[in-house]
Each structure stands twice: as C-alpha cells, then as structure tokens.
Amino acid sequence: MHAPQSPYYLAPATLEWQPDDTPLASDFNDVYFQKNTGLQESEFVFLQHNQLQQRFEALTNNPRASFCIAETGFGTGLNFLASYKLWLQFAPKDCHLHFISTEKHPLAAADLRRALARWPQLQPLRDELLDNYPVLLPGHHCINFADNTVHLHLLLGDAIEGLQGLRASDQQVFNGDNNICVDAWFLDGFAPARNPSLWNTSLYRTMAQLSGNGTTVATFTAVSDVRRGLIAQGFTVKNVPGFNKRNMLCGHFDSSTATAPADTPRKKGPKALWYVPAATPATGEHSAVVIGGGLAGTSTAYALANRGWKVRIIERCPELAQGASGNSQGMLYTKLSVDPGLLNHFNLNSYLYALRYYQNLQQRELLDSQALDFCGMLQLANNSKQKKILKQLQCEFSQQPELVQFLDAAQASLISGISIKHPGWYFPGSGWLAPQALCQLWSQHPNITVSYNTEALSLQRGQQWHVQATQQRTIACAATVVIANSFDAATIEQCQHLPLKTIRGQVTTLVTNPDLNPLKTVLCHDGYITPAVQGVHNIGATFNPGVLDLQLNSADQNDNIERLLASIPSLDSSAVALRQSPLQGRAGQRCMTPDYLPMVGPVPDRKAFIHDYGALRKDAHTAINTPGQYFPGLYINVAHGSRGLTSTPLCSELLAAQINRHPPPLSSEMAKGLNPARFIIRDLVRNKL
C-alpha cells in the first residue's frame, strides 16, 4: 500500500465537478475559476494589473533578457497559459520567460485536461502543457516550451517551502545578484478564509526576499489582512475595482518602506555562505568557450546558444563524443531508492527532466529512430537483495505507474519480448539514445562553432580567459569558459584540487540471434543489454576503478556475457555461441566524484576558500557571512559517471541559468549539492586542509 508519509507521495487534488463542469476543490470548498469567465478574470487580475503586455514589449530594447513571474497556486494552469499566450504575442523571440508556480495538491492529468477543455483559444498551448505535465512527485519540475524560451517551474509541495527553496541564501544583502528576483507576483491560492495556511507572514516575507524594487503584485482578494501583511514587508498595495467584484489588490515592492524584517530564522546546519558567489559585475559579453565535445560540453554549449550566446567548443579529437560519450547506445536510467537523500532526488529529477527534454527533440523530428527509442527499460530483481529492494520500492512508488511499474516474471516476459524468470520494475518512458548523434545535433546550433584536433592545457586570466595549448599558445579568448572535458579537467591548474576519479568500463557488442532478437526493451540485471539496432546489441558494462588501459580485453567481454547468461536463463541455448563471440565493443573512462554527484557550477578559488572558511575546522556550524570566492567567469560541468545521457540536460540548463542569472531548474539546496566547492568545505570540516 502507498505510505502517505512517503517523501515520494503527493496527494492530488480531490475535485467535485459542478453541473456546469466547473471544478471545485473538495478540501477547500472553493472553485478554481468562475463559470465561463475564468480566463477573462485571469487576464484582468494578473496580466493587466501587473502591466505584463507593456513590460513584455519593453524587453525589445534588452535582447536576451528574461522575465520572471511567480505564482501561488498553479491550479488548472490557466494563469500560466494566459501568460504564455501573451508572451508569444508581445515579447521578443530572443528573451526568456520563467514562470514559477507552487501547488500542494496538483490536479491529476485527466482532471487538468477536463478543466481546460472549455477554452479552445488556448488549445495549442494547452496541449503542450498536457503533453509535458509532470509525474506528480514532490519537488521542482522544470518544463521547457517554445524552443526552450518559456520555462515553467512547477514547485509541487508546500508553497512557502518551495519558494524558500529558491533562495540562494537567507541574507537579504545578496538579493538580486545571487537570489532569484521575481518581476511579478500572482497571488492566486484559494480564498484566504478557506486556505489560511497559505496567506500568512511567512509567505509575504518570502515574497520580499525574492523581489527587487519595482516588482509588482496582483491578487483577486481584497482582504485587509493580506493588504497589511504585504505592506509590512515592503509592498505598496492599493484597492482597485475587481473583476465582477468590488475590489482586488495590486501594488509593487519597495524595500525602503518595509516595516517588518525581511529575514527569516536560519535553519540548523552549516552557516557559512560558501555556496553564494561573491557578486561580480556582468561583462555584457555573450560569448563563451566550452572545453570538451562530449555530452556535458555539447549540451552546455547548446543551453547557452539557446540563450543567444556565441559558443566555441574546443575538442581535442577529430570528432565529437570520442571519450566516455562515445558508446553507440546509452540508457536513460535512474536508480530508484527509498532513501530520500540528495543523490536520489537528483537522480530522479534529472531522469524526469531528461525524458521531457528528449521527447521534445523527438517531437521536433530532430532525432530519428536510429538515434533514439523510447522502448522502456526493465530492471530485473534477479537475487534476494534485488527482490527486497523491489518490495520497498513498491511501497513508495506504487501510485506512479507513469514513472514505474512493478511486474511479475510473466509480465516482465510479455513486456520485454523474451522469456524472463524474475520479477522486476519497469520504466515505461525510458529507452536508449545514441550519444554521438545527440552531441552532433547539439553542436549544429547556428550559434555554435567547433574547433577539432585542439587540446586546451591551461587557462590564464587577463581581462578575459586565455585558453592555451602547448607552449602557452592561446587558442581562444572569452570572458566565460566552461570546463567540460571529464577527468582531464584535473590537468587544468584551477581545477587540480577537485577529487575526480576514473572508472574503466567495457561495453561488448553482440550480433543478435533468435533468442535475443525479440528483445523490445532495455534490460538491466547486474549489467544491461539493449534491443538490437541494425542487428547488433550492446551489453555491459564492466566497472574497474583506476584502470587506465582502454584496449579491449577478453576477460571483460567474458564478464559481460556471463552476467547476461546468469540473469536470463532462457539464453542457455545460445550460451556457447555467445561465449564464442568475437572480441568487439568499446572501452572508456567514466569520470566520477566521491559522492557520485556531478560537479556543476562556478570553479572555486581554493586558496581563498581555505582563508575565508578556515574556522570550519574547529566548528562546522561557525557563522561566516563572507560569500564564496570563485574565479570570475569560470565554470565546470563534469563527473556524470555512466549516466551522462540522463544528467547532462538538467545540469547544463542549471549552468546556463547560473551564467545568465536566470532562475535555475532545481532548488538552491540541490544546486549547492552539485557545487564543486563542496569538497573544499567538507575537507575543512573534517580538518583535512
């Protein structure tokens, strides 16, 4: 049975449908919108009273700008769709809209479809939303629309906790440079009298922390407690005529008028603000160099290019994706766990983001069936340990069949297409991709150029970064550089302290046979096997830490084949032929970190960190308000291990957001967990530095 206290459980909205097909929230006894006039009310209250049309049009004079709307109460998504439509009508095509919305009880997909059916004028955008509506799991879901220029940040769970999770720090002094700055607020939860847990001082205080001078606010309510609460936190608010009602509230933020403190009590835990970069002036340049032409490098270049940047990729090989990204097939994979730790949340978030990301590429016909197949992935529980894990996962995830399904052996056989003797869990949205085809697609963006057969060995900082090859020959200059060359990052002086480790992996390619050819899904056991493409399967992969030799060897091929045979007894008739397969495949080096999370973010100045946060050696909870010293304009995106296909789209979007000072696609806590400086802080706390 489903555990209500599960960190992976989110109770969907319980609805009562009125005779006119208007949805009413049973828990709050309140409707989501008024019959037939809901869209007009959204446009009047939120769009008009935040002056969105005029503000969108004004962005014409500010190319590559972004605009951020934050909303309490996503509901049916009507406000988002109305804003999205207005953005397409009046905003420049090279600007970005970030729409942040909270929802504690999201509608089930079927209810959302029914609720939005009455507005045919929204149909194309409505269908886009429905096609990308996320699995209802707590947390930050980032969904991209309009060729990645409109970003819906759906924060599922408690509204105040979700909004507080966007802040880079508790310190108001950093607001603007390192915190998200909201341009317009939509306060659209159920009426204050019916939902008092939302409309309170904590909300208004959090709004102030995420606002800049001039940020606007609008709400349908005119309740005096709401007006006083907003005024106390620095909002100038007035009553104006409402939509088919006497009054509503609107106004703007001015920090100088606040009568109540905008700070909040600091949470328990480390108090040093190392993860908040010191403010640096924007260069005004929108060109960058990315070192590395694998999944991390090309996806980062693509994310920046989509924001109007001119990007040059430096690749030491004659082709892209020749390192760890060079396998012919790679899985879209996540490792589910009942442990709600940061690693597991990242794995799940990046997997769900990657599915939407690649589905979008497929819908746009940018990748064909030879490069991508959402054939599903089946993980076998082929030993007692795995069977125990299956039972635990079933308790936590049994209510999310669109994410994962739990199968007995007969069901597993039917879905996979071959005879299976074990139960397992099945990811229906998963599949495989061809990494090289993906890297090639990303690199073909018109804002990207690639320099092949060019190796970056060092970086020197002047007014810009000088990327240098042998004999200190400068091969590129830019104010912004992203290091994305896997474990070779450690050869660059600024990154030599980062704890990167290498793990050799060998993949075996097998010519299909009558026993294997019916396989329809990616099949994972102690290893994995992919469905045949042009008559060839990929199986693997070995896991050999510290081994540097990349020559194929028969011992690793035998290991791959024996693990496959041990997990799928129905292959016994093919065992002899499989064991006699010619030595074919590929060996590569995975790059990983000690905590198995990637390194994504600005590159820290190690000497400055040791100086500024040395007091943590004696007390890990020392309050240090000094922001982190990072090398200006220098970033890193490495250590994705064997899951680069799954993790790089989200991580590259995070990096592009940090570089552009846009709202990130995940919480600040998760961004802190990916920050490369975390290892310096851990070593200081453990008194190793």
Residue, then its C-alpha position, 0 to 999 in steps of 0.5 A: m500500500h502507498a505510505p502517505q508519509s512517503p517523501y515520494y507521495l503527493a496527494p492530488a487534488t480531490l475535485e467535485w465537478q459542478p453541473d456546469d463542469t466547473p471544478l471545485a476543490s473538495d478540501f477547500n470548498d472553493v472553485y478554481f475559476q468562475k463559470n465561463t469567465g475564468l480566463q477573462e478574470s485571469e487576464f484582468v487580475f494578473l496580466q493587466h494589473n501587473q502591466l505584463q503586455q507593456r513590460f513584455e514589449a519593453l524587453t525589445n530594447n534588452p535582447r536576451a533578457s528574461f522575465c520572471i513571474a511567480e505564482t501561488g497556486f498553479g491550479t488548472g494552469l490557466n494563469f500560466l497559459a494566459s501568460y504564455k499566450l501573451w508572451l508569444q504575442f508581445a515579447p521578443k523571440d530572443c528573451h526568456l520567460h520563467f514562470i514559477s508556480t507552487e501547488k500542494h495538491p496538483l490536479a491529476a492529468a485527466d482532471l487538468r485536461r477536463a478543466l481546460a477543455r472549455w477554452p479552445q483559444l488556448q488549445p495549442l498551448r494547452d496541449e503542450l502543457l498536457d503533453n509535458y505535465p509532470v509525474l506528480l512527485p514532490g519537488h521542482h519540475c522544470i518544463n521547457f516550451a517554445d524552443n526552450t524560451v518559456h520555462l515553467h517551474l512547477l514547485l509541487g509541495d508546500a508553497i512557502e517551502g518551495l519558494q524558500g527553496l529558491r533562495a540562494s541564501d537567507q541574507q537579504v544583502f545578496n538579493g538580486d545578484n545571487n537570489i532569484c528576483v521575481d518581476a511579478w507576483f500572482l497571488d492566486g491560492f484559494a480564498p484566504a478564509r478557506n486556505p489560511s495556511l497559505w496567506n500568512t507572514s511567512l509567505y509575504r516575507t518570502m515574497a520580499q526576499l525574492s523581489g527587487n524594487g519595482t516588482t509588482v503584485a496582483t491578487f483577486t482578494a481584497v482582504s485587509d489582512v493580506r493588504r497589511g501583511l504585504i505592506a509590512q514587508g515592503f509592498t505598496v498595495k492599493n484597492v482597485p475595482g475587481f473583476n465582477k467584484r468590488n475590489m482586488l489588490c495590486g501594488h509593487f515592492d519597495s524595500s525602503t518602506a518595509t516595516a517588518p524584517a525581511d529575514t527569516p530564522r536560519k535553519k540548523g546546519p552549516k552557516a557559512l555562505w560558501y555556496v553564494p558567489a561573491a557578486t561580480p559585475a556582468t561583462g555584457e559579453h555573450s560569448a563563451v568557450v566550452i572545453g570538451g565535445g562530449l555530452a556535458g560540453t555539447s549540451t552546455a554549449y547548446a543551453l547557452a546558444n539557446r540563450g543567444w550566446k556565441v559558443r566555441i567548443i574546443e575538442r581535442c579529437p577529430e570528432l565529437a563524443q570520442g571519450a566516455s560519450g562515445n558508446s553507440q547506445g546509452m540508457l536513460y536510467t535512474k536508480l530508484s531508492v527509498d532513501p530520500g537523500l540528495l543523490n536520489h532526488f537528483n537522480l530522479n529529477s534529472y531522469l524526469y527532466a531528461l525524458r521531457y527534454y528528449q521527447n521534445l527533440q523527438q517531437r521536433e523530428l530532430l532525432d530519428s529512430q536510429a538515434l533514439d527509442f523510447c522502448g522502456m527499460l526493465q530492471l530485473a530483481n534477479n537475487s534476494k537483495q534485488k527482490k527486497i529492494l523491489k518490495q520497498l520500492q513498491c511501497e513508495f512508488s506504487q501510485q506512479p505507474e507513469l514513472v514505474q511499474f512493478l511486474d511479475a516474471a510473466q509480465a516482465s516476459l510479455i513486456s520485454g519480448i523474451s522469456i524472463k524468470h524474475p520479477g522486476w520494475y519497469f520504466p515505461g518512458s525510458g529507452w536508449l539514445a545514441p550519444q554521438a548523434l545527440c552531441q552532433l545535433w547539439s553542436q549544429h546550433p547556428n550559434i555554435t562553432v567547433s574547433y577539432n584536433t585542439e587540446a586546451l592545457s591551461l587557462q590564464r586570466g587577463q581581462q578575459w580567459h586565455v585558453q592555451a595549448t602547448q607552449q602557452r599558445t592561446i587558442a581562444c579568448a572569452a570572458t566565460v569558459v566552461i570546463a567540460n572535458s571529464f577527468d582531464a579537467a584535473t590537468i587544468e591548474q584551477c581545477q587540480h584540487l577537485p577529487l575526480k576519479t576514473i572508472r574503466g568500463q567495457v561495453t561488448t557488442l553482440v550480433t543478435n540471434p533468435d533468442l535475443n532478437p525479440l528483445k523490445t526493451v532495455l534490460c538491466h540485471d547486474g549489467y544491461i543489454t539493449p534491443a538490437v539496432q541494425g542487428v547488433h546489441n550492446i551489453g555491459a558494462t564492466f566497472n574497474p576503478g583506476v584502470l587506465d588501459l582502454q584496449l579491449n580485453s577478453a576477460d571483460q567481454n567474458d564478464n559481460i556475457e556471463r552476467l547476461l547468461a546468469s540473469i536470463p536463463s532462457l539464453d542457455s541455448s545460445a550460451v556457447a555461441l555467445r561465449q564464442s563471440p568475437l572480441q568487439g565493443r568499446a572501452g572508456q573512462r567514466c569520470m566520477t566524484p566521491d559522492y557520485l554527484p556531478m560537479v556543476g557550477p562556478v570553479p572555486d578559488r581554493k586558496a581563498f576558500i581555505h582563508d575565508y572558511g578556515a574556522l570550519r575546522k574547529d566548528a562546522h556550524t561557525a557563522i561566516n557571512t563572507p560569500g564564496q570566492y570563485f574565479p570570475g567567469l569560470y565554470i565546470n560541468v563534469a563527473h556524470g559517471s555512466r549516466g551522462l545521457t540522463s544528467t547532462p540536460l538538467c545540469s547544463e540548463l542549471l549552468a546556463a541559468q547560473i551564467n545568465r542569472h536566470p532562475p535555475p531548474l532545481s532548488s538552491e539546496m540541490a544546486k549547492g549539492l552539485n557545487p564543486a566547492r563542496f569538497i573544499i568545505r567538507d575537507l575543512v570540516r573534517n580538518k583535512l586542509 
